Amino acid sequence: KVIEQEVGEYVITNELKKHFITFYADALNIPTADIGVWISGFFGSGKSHFLKMLSYIMENKKINGVRTVERFREKFSDDLGTFMLIDQATKPETETILFNIGIQSSINKDDTAVQRVFAKVFYEHLGLYGRNLKVAQLEYYILRQGKYDEFKAAYLRRSGKTWEDDRQGFAFKGKFIVPTLMEVLDMSEEHANAWFKDKAPVEFSIELLVSQIKEYVDSKSKDFHLLFM
């Protein structure tokens, strides 16, 4: 309902039309090695709102049975050429990850702060616990093994609570997590305990994140797009 209202109330001025044309004509239809788009403007000029609308259009989800792009058709009724550009860009399968980087970042700012935000929102997009990279990487490994549903079912059977509800306090759930890892991943008790008790900072590189994102994208259709916005 919120998205339907936001899209319905969005007014596209002549100035905004130019930016839609720039984004869809230059950013998506011309082959390029560039993978980023920068939106700039004065404070209060509507950058975030414009970005949100691009996110809604690109993902093109159905809202009450109507595709998002169709809700923009009437907004471009006097400029069908631009609407055709937009409509064409929504044909490939696209997933968007829309986030506020300032809100998502941790209190401790270091050289890996931005990288960790991208990792956090990517893992959360996959349904994993991006707030803790140690947990998220374990979940990602289990997911790759095709055993994530099995892991969650085994954890529920042992603890009586869902993994999603309990993972925030995973440090206090060793008596459930360790035997679940042993069962689902065929780990020894020694190795399962070693993982659980390891307090060392998680080693995480841009190379690892990129490889995981690429792995996810490669698992989709050939023309699939994943957009961090």
C-alpha positions in Angstrom: 0.0 0.0 0.0 2.9 2.4 0.8 4.6 1.7 -2.5 1.3 2.1 -4.4 0.7 5.5 -2.7 4.3 6.7 -3.3 4.2 5.8 -7.0 0.7 7.2 -7.5 1.6 10.5 -5.9 5.0 10.9 -7.7 4.8 13.9 -10.1 7.2 13.8 -13.1 8.1 17.3 -14.2 9.8 18.2 -17.5 13.1 18.5 -15.6 12.7 15.0 -14.2 11.9 13.6 -17.6 15.3 14.6 -18.8 16.9 12.6 -15.9 14.7 9.5 -16.7 15.9 9.8 -20.3 19.5 10.1 -19.2 19.3 7.1 -17.0 17.5 4.8 -19.3 19.0 5.8 -22.6 22.6 6.2 -21.5 22.9 3.8 -18.6 21.2 0.7 -19.8 21.0 0.7 -23.6 24.6 1.4 -24.5 27.1 -1.4 -24.0 29.7 -0.2 -21.4 32.2 -1.5 -18.9 31.0 1.1 -16.4 28.7 -0.3 -13.7 27.8 2.8 -11.7 25.5 5.7 -11.9 25.9 8.8 -9.8 22.9 11.0 -9.0 23.9 14.5 -8.0 21.9 17.6 -7.0 21.3 20.2 -4.3 20.1 19.4 -0.9 16.3 18.8 -1.0 16.2 18.5 -4.8 14.7 15.0 -4.7 17.6 12.7 -5.4 16.6 10.1 -2.8 13.0 10.1 -4.0 14.1 9.8 -7.7 16.4 6.9 -6.7 13.5 5.2 -4.9 11.3 5.5 -8.0 14.1 4.0 -10.2 14.3 1.1 -7.8 10.6 0.5 -7.9 10.5 0.7 -11.7 13.6 -1.5 -12.3 12.3 -4.3 -10.0 8.9 -3.9 -11.6 7.0 -5.9 -9.0 3.3 -6.3 -9.1 1.4 -4.0 -6.8 -2.2 -5.1 -6.4 -1.9 -7.0 -9.6 -0.4 -4.2 -11.7 3.3 -4.0 -12.7 5.0 -0.9 -11.4 6.1 0.3 -14.9 2.4 0.3 -15.9 1.7 2.8 -13.1 4.1 5.1 -14.8 2.5 4.8 -18.3 0.0 7.6 -17.7 2.8 9.8 -16.2 4.5 9.7 -19.6 1.3 9.9 -21.7 2.7 13.0 -23.5 6.1 11.4 -24.1 5.6 7.8 -25.2 9.1 7.6 -26.5 10.6 7.9 -23.0 8.1 5.5 -21.6 9.1 2.9 -24.2 12.7 3.3 -23.1 11.6 2.7 -19.5 9.3 -0.2 -20.4 12.1 -1.9 -22.4 14.5 -1.7 -19.5 12.1 -3.6 -17.3 12.0 -6.6 -19.6 15.1 -8.4 -18.1 14.8 -10.0 -14.7 16.0 -7.4 -12.2 16.4 -7.3 -8.4 17.2 -4.1 -6.6 18.7 -3.6 -3.2 17.6 -0.1 -1.9 19.3 1.1 1.2 20.5 4.2 3.1 24.3 3.7 3.5 24.5 6.1 6.5 21.9 4.2 8.4 23.2 0.8 7.5 26.8 1.5 8.4 28.2 0.6 11.8 29.3 3.1 14.5 33.0 2.1 14.0 34.2 3.6 10.7 37.3 2.1 9.1 38.6 1.3 5.7 36.1 -1.5 5.3 33.0 0.4 6.4 31.5 0.8 2.9 32.4 -2.7 1.9 30.7 -4.1 5.0 27.5 -2.2 4.3 27.4 -3.8 0.8 28.0 -7.2 2.3 25.3 -6.6 4.9 22.6 -5.6 2.5 23.6 -8.3 0.0 23.3 -11.0 2.6 20.0 -9.6 3.8 18.7 -9.6 0.3 19.4 -13.4 0.3 17.5 -13.8 3.5 20.7 -14.2 5.6 21.7 -12.4 8.8 23.8 -9.5 7.4 24.2 -7.8 10.7 26.8 -10.4 11.7 29.2 -11.4 9.0 30.3 -14.5 10.9 26.7 -15.8 11.0 26.0 -14.6 7.4 29.0 -16.4 6.0 28.0 -19.7 7.7 24.5 -19.3 6.4 25.9 -18.6 2.9 28.0 -21.7 3.0 25.0 -23.8 4.1 22.9 -22.2 1.4 25.5 -23.1 -1.2 25.4 -26.7 0.0 21.7 -26.7 -0.6 21.0 -27.4 3.0 19.7 -24.1 4.4 16.1 -25.3 4.7 17.3 -28.5 6.3 19.4 -26.5 8.8 16.5 -24.3 9.8 14.2 -27.3 10.2 16.8 -29.1 12.4 17.3 -26.0 14.5 13.6 -25.6 15.0 13.3 -29.2 16.0 16.0 -28.8 18.7 15.2 -25.4 20.1 11.5 -25.0 19.5 12.2 -21.6 17.9 12.9 -20.6 14.3 16.5 -19.9 13.3 15.4 -16.4 12.1 14.1 -15.5 15.5 17.1 -16.9 17.4 20.1 -16.0 15.2 20.4 -12.5 16.6 21.4 -14.0 19.9 23.4 -16.9 18.4 26.2 -16.4 20.9 23.9 -17.8 23.6 22.5 -20.7 21.5 25.5 -23.0 21.3 23.7 -26.0 22.8 21.3 -25.9 19.7 23.7 -24.6 17.0 26.6 -27.1 17.6 24.5 -30.3 17.3 22.6 -28.8 14.3 25.9 -28.1 12.5 27.0 -31.7 13.3 23.8 -33.2 11.9 23.3 -31.1 8.8 26.9 -30.5 7.7 28.3 -33.7 9.1 30.8 -31.7 11.1 32.7 -33.2 14.1 31.8 -31.8 17.5 35.3 -30.4 17.7 35.0 -28.4 14.5 31.5 -27.2 15.3 32.6 -26.0 18.7 35.7 -24.4 17.2 33.6 -22.4 14.8 31.1 -21.4 17.6 33.7 -20.3 20.1 36.0 -18.5 17.6 36.0 -14.8 18.7 38.5 -13.6 16.0 37.4 -10.8 13.8 35.9 -12.0 10.5 38.3 -11.8 7.6 36.4 -10.3 4.8 37.7 -8.9 1.5 36.2 -7.1 -1.5 37.4 -10.0 -3.6 35.3 -12.5 -1.6 32.2 -10.3 -1.7 32.5 -9.7 -5.5 32.9 -13.4 -6.1 29.8 -14.2 -4.1 27.8 -11.5 -5.9 29.0 -12.8 -9.2 28.1 -16.4 -8.2 24.6 -15.2 -7.3 24.2 -13.3 -10.6 25.5 -16.2 -12.6 22.8 -18.5 -11.0 20.1 -16.3 -12.7 19.1 -15.8 -16.3 21.6 -14.5 -18.8 20.3 -10.9 -18.9 19.7 -10.7 -15.1 20.5 -7.4 -13.3 21.3 -6.9 -9.7 21.3 -3.2 -8.6 22.6 -1.8 -5.4 20.8 1.6 -5.0 
